[in-house]
Amino acid sequence: MKLSEHTFPVAELENRFSQLPQAALESITFISGEGDEDRVLVIADEFDAQLAATDPAVYAPPAYSDVTAERDRRLSLDFTFNGVQFQRDIDAVRRINGAGTLALAAIVGGAQPGDLRWHGEDTDFAWISSDNSLVPMDAQTVMAFGSAAAKRETEIIFAAKALKAMVPIPADYTNDLFWP
């Protein structure tokens, strides 16, 4: 079997592969290229013309998993509450949920708006913002803060669901126009 050699940018390979029959794919051997910029392909000579005829511009539609990955990335981005940026990664969400539970218990126990010592300590309650400044919060504000974090999560999840329902999923699914 004769072999033919081609060099392609890594970004083109998936599109080119999607256009080849299984037999052609099985005849491909990869030879390490320089970095992540290109790869040298060696393919059986009988499939050389098919590989050469593949169009690097052929669109390979994003998969559900691509949208899910974008959703997950966006879920961990900071969010704004009362004009201040706060972290919203998985650990921050866990802490926000915990503080919300404490705030609810304090409100049920009679904590009043403006009471910054609702949490039972001898210091004012404050949350650390994304810029590392302290933001004082009474129990009612902590409840609203938790609701805002949950609302942001819901918006992102439903935006991902809407994208996954599109046929085809838009190539620019990462565009902010599709996301809250």
Sequence and secondary structure as in RCSB ss.txt:
>XXXX:A:sequence
MKLSEHTFPVAELENRFSQLPQAALESITFISGEGDEDRVLVIADEFDAQLAATDPAVYAPPAYSDVTAERDRRL
SLDFTFNGVQFQRDIDAVRRINGAGTLALAAIVGGAQPGDLRWHGEDTDFAWISSDNSLVPMDAQTVMAFGSAAA
KRETEIIFAAKALKAMVPIPADYTNDLFWP
>XXXX:A:secstr
  EEEEEEEHHHHHHHHTTS HHHHHT EEE  STTTEEEEEEEGGGHHHHHH  TT      HHHHHHHHHHHH
TS EEETTEEE  SHHHHHHHHHHHHHHHHHHHTT  TT TTTTSSSS  EEE TTS EEE  HHHHHHHHHHHH
HHHHHHHHHHHHHHHSSS  TTTTSGGG  
